[in-house]
Amino acid sequence: MAKPLALAPLALTLGEPAGIGPDITIAAWLRRKELKLPPFYLIGDRAFLSERAKTLGLTIPLVDTAPEEAAQAFATALPVQATGHTVTAKPGQPDDSSAPAALASIRQAVADVRAGRASAVVTNPIAKTVLYRAGFKHPGHTEYLAELAASGGRLLQPVMMLWSPLLAVVPVTIHVSLREAIDQLSTELIVATGRIVAAELRRHFGLAHPRLAVTGLNPHAGEDGTLGTEDKTMITAAIDRLRGDGIDARGPLPADTTFHEAARKTYDCALCMYHDQALIPIKTLAFDDAVNVTLGLPFIRTSPDHGTAFDIAGSGRANPASLIAALRLAERMAKTPAPAVA
């Protein structure tokens, strides 16, 4: 029997240089053998990373390499692919080099995965305020990745999923105010989101018949219309359409009883109506090892589910658990064949 082909390495972005991305990258590489981590390479400035290692009191071997050589180099050195951008930011102190370096790293990671040089993109945390000051026009990573992935003038509508072994959630509306989230919410948006989630759970998570739990918008899912009509009209209509597509979707469910242990066993992913409805339960259950996954792109992208943590950058106190989980999930998704659907 032929051995399966080895996966290309994972492309890991630098993230905000002044944040903890460099710290957790170094920490993850140092634990590569103990944890049997998949090979990855960092896209950034090798001299900067060497300086950060010294700040952390560490000396690690770093090697400039092309993606094609990264897997072989990974066992003995942390592979680094240069972007041509020199980084001068200090821990906790982003400067004029931060935004260009962070964005160049993301662009190169996407180029590598689309060319087959990498099997997935794993992104370290960015600081959106730093990027905004440099003229960045996107709400965040997800929207920028969608622009980079667009082809033929067709814009993508990616979906953000937060995944952990205990719970997977998708907020239908994301980084907007609660008032704006209610205005944005529609039957069409819920249906489009549910279709992408179901397709990606089949494609990259090996679930032949994914089960979606759809939460209500209002308390008690509207209490039969007495606490709001959106659940009986908009959300119920979306669930009916998803079921018409052959998707196992149920609800609208009261959000306050959707996330306890027994309830979680009845579904594979919860579609939630707004940001905090999704993120509060998963960050309560899996704060250190939840992973941000972008669905609906033509490539795999995962990320730690935390920010730049400027206050502890360079201190050695940053926990690499979420990055390690993101690397492992990216490998798992890249290796998982889509199941045959009866």
Long-range contacts (C-beta under 8 A, 24 or more apart in sequence): 6-71, 7-38, 7-119, 7-331, 7-334, 7-335, 8-67, 8-71, 8-116, 8-117, 8-118, 8-119, 9-38, 9-39, 9-40, 9-41, 9-67, 9-70, 9-71, 9-74, 9-79, 9-118, 9-119, 10-38, 10-39, 10-40, 10-41, 10-118, 10-119, 10-120, 10-121, 10-122, 10-327, 10-330, 10-331, 11-40, 11-41, 11-43, 11-67, 11-81, 11-108, 11-109, 11-112, 11-113, 11-117, 11-118, 11-120, 11-121, 11-122, 12-40, 12-41, 12-42, 12-43, 12-109, 12-122, 12-123, 12-124, 12-327, 13-42, 13-43, 13-44, 13-102, 13-105, 13-106, 13-109, 13-121, 13-122, 13-123, 13-124, 14-42, 14-43, 14-44, 14-45, 14-87, 14-101, 14-102, 14-105, 14-124, 15-102, 15-105, 15-123, 15-124, 15-125, 15-126, 15-308, 16-89, 16-94, 16-98, 16-102, 16-124, 16-125, 16-126, 16-127, 16-130, 16-308, 17-44, 17-45, 17-48, 17-87, 17-89, 17-94, 17-97, 17-98, 17-101, 17-102, 18-89, 18-90, 18-91, 18-92, 18-93, 18-94, 18-95, 18-98, 18-127, 18-130, 18-308, 18-310, 18-313, 19-94, 19-124, 19-125, 19-127, 19-307, 19-308, 19-309, 19-310, 19-313, 20-125, 20-308, 20-309, 20-312, 20-313, 20-318, 21-124, 21-125, 21-308, 22-48, 22-49, 22-52, 22-124, 22-313, 23-52, 23-56, 23-313, 23-314, 23-316, 23-318, 23-320, 24-124, 24-304, 24-318, 24-319, 24-320, 24-322, 24-323, 25-49, 25-78, 25-124, 25-320, 25-323, 26-52, 26-53, 26-56, 26-58, 26-60, 26-78, 27-318, 27-320, 27-323, 28-320, 28-323, 28-324, 28-327, 29-60, 29-78, 30-58, 30-60, 31-320, 31-324, 32-74, 32-75, 35-324, 37-324, 37-327, 37-328, 38-327, 38-328, 38-330, 38-331, 39-70, 39-71, 39-74, 39-79, 40-70, 40-74, 40-79, 40-122, 40-327, 41-65, 41-67, 41-70, 41-73, 41-74, 41-78, 41-79, 41-80, 41-81, 41-118, 42-78, 42-79, 42-80, 42-81, 43-80, 43-81, 43-83, 43-104, 43-105, 43-108, 43-109, 43-112, 44-80, 44-81, 44-82, 44-83, 44-85, 44-87, 44-101, 44-105, 45-80, 45-82, 45-83, 45-85, 45-86, 45-87, 45-101, 46-80, 46-82, 47-86, 48-86, 48-87, 48-88, 48-89, 49-78, 49-80, 52-91, 52-314, 55-91, 55-314, 56-314, 56-316, 57-316, 66-117, 67-112, 67-117, 67-118, 68-117, 81-108, 81-112, 83-108, 90-314, 91-310, 91-313, 91-314, 91-315, 92-310, 92-311, 92-313, 92-314, 93-310, 94-127, 94-130, 94-310, 98-127, 98-130, 98-134, 99-130, 99-131, 99-133, 99-134, 99-136, 100-134, 102-126, 102-130, 102-131, 103-131, 103-136, 103-144, 106-141, 106-144, 106-145, 106-148, 107-148, 110-145, 110-148, 110-149, 110-299, 113-299, 113-300, 114-149, 114-298, 114-299, 119-300, 119-330, 119-331, 119-334, 120-299, 120-300, 120-301, 120-302, 120-330, 120-331, 120-333, 120-334, 121-145, 121-299, 121-300, 121-301, 121-302, 121-330, 122-301, 122-302, 122-303, 122-323, 122-326, 122-327, 122-330, 123-301, 123-302, 123-303, 124-303, 124-304, 124-323, 125-303, 125-304, 125-306, 125-307, 125-308, 125-309, 126-308, 127-307, 127-308, 127-310, 139-174, 139-175, 140-175, 141-294, 141-303, 142-174, 142-294, 145-294, 145-297, 145-301, 146-296, 146-297, 149-297, 149-298, 149-299, 156-296, 156-297, 157-192, 157-196, 157-296, 158-196, 158-294, 158-295, 158-296, 158-297, 159-193, 159-196, 159-197, 159-200, 159-294, 159-295, 159-296, 160-292, 160-293, 160-294, 160-295, 161-197, 161-200, 161-269, 161-292, 161-293, 161-294, 161-295, 162-278, 162-279, 162-282, 162-290, 162-291, 162-292, 162-293, 162-305, 163-290, 163-291, 163-293, 163-329, 164-282, 164-285, 164-286, 164-289, 164-290, 164-291, 164-325, 165-286, 165-289, 166-264, 166-282, 166-285, 166-286, 167-259, 167-264, 167-270, 167-281, 167-282, 167-285, 167-286, 168-268, 168-269, 168-270, 168-282, 169-269, 169-270, 169-271, 169-272, 169-278, 169-279, 169-281, 169-282, 170-197, 170-269, 170-270, 170-271, 170-272, 170-278, 170-295, 171-272, 171-273, 171-274, 171-275, 171-277, 171-278, 171-279, 172-271, 172-272, 172-273, 172-274, 173-273, 173-274, 173-275, 174-275, 175-275, 176-275, 178-274, 178-276, 181-273, 181-274, 181-275, 182-217, 182-230, 182-274, 185-217, 185-230, 185-234, 185-273, 185-274, 186-234, 187-234, 187-235, 187-237, 187-238, 187-241, 188-238, 190-214, 190-234, 190-235, 190-238, 190-239, 190-271, 191-238, 191-241, 191-242, 193-271, 194-238, 194-242, 194-247, 194-249, 194-271, 195-242, 195-245, 195-247, 196-295, 196-296, 197-269, 197-271, 197-295, 198-242, 198-245, 198-247, 198-249, 200-295, 200-296, 201-268, 201-269, 202-338, 202-339, 202-341, 203-338, 204-300, 204-333, 204-334, 204-336, 204-338, 205-268, 205-333, 205-336, 206-336, 206-337, 206-338, 206-339, 207-268, 207-339, 208-339, 208-340, 208-341, 208-342, 209-248, 209-341, 210-247, 210-248, 210-268, 210-269, 211-248, 211-250, 211-266, 211-267, 211-268, 211-269, 212-242, 212-247, 212-248, 212-249, 212-250, 212-267, 212-268, 212-269, 212-270, 212-271, 213-249, 213-250, 213-251, 213-253, 213-258, 213-263, 213-266, 213-267, 213-269, 213-270, 213-271, 214-238, 214-239, 214-242, 214-249, 214-250, 214-251, 214-252, 214-253, 214-270, 214-271, 215-251, 215-252, 215-253, 215-254, 215-255, 215-258, 215-270, 215-271, 215-272, 215-273, 215-277, 216-251, 216-252, 216-253, 216-254, 216-255, 216-273, 217-252, 217-273, 217-274, 219-254, 219-256, 220-254, 220-256, 221-251, 221-252, 221-253, 221-254, 221-255, 222-252, 235-273, 259-285, 288-319, 288-321, 288-322, 289-321, 289-322, 289-324, 289-325, 290-322, 290-325, 291-322, 291-325, 291-326, 291-329, 292-326, 293-329, 293-333, 300-330, 300-333, 300-334, 301-330, 302-326, 302-327, 302-329, 302-330, 302-333
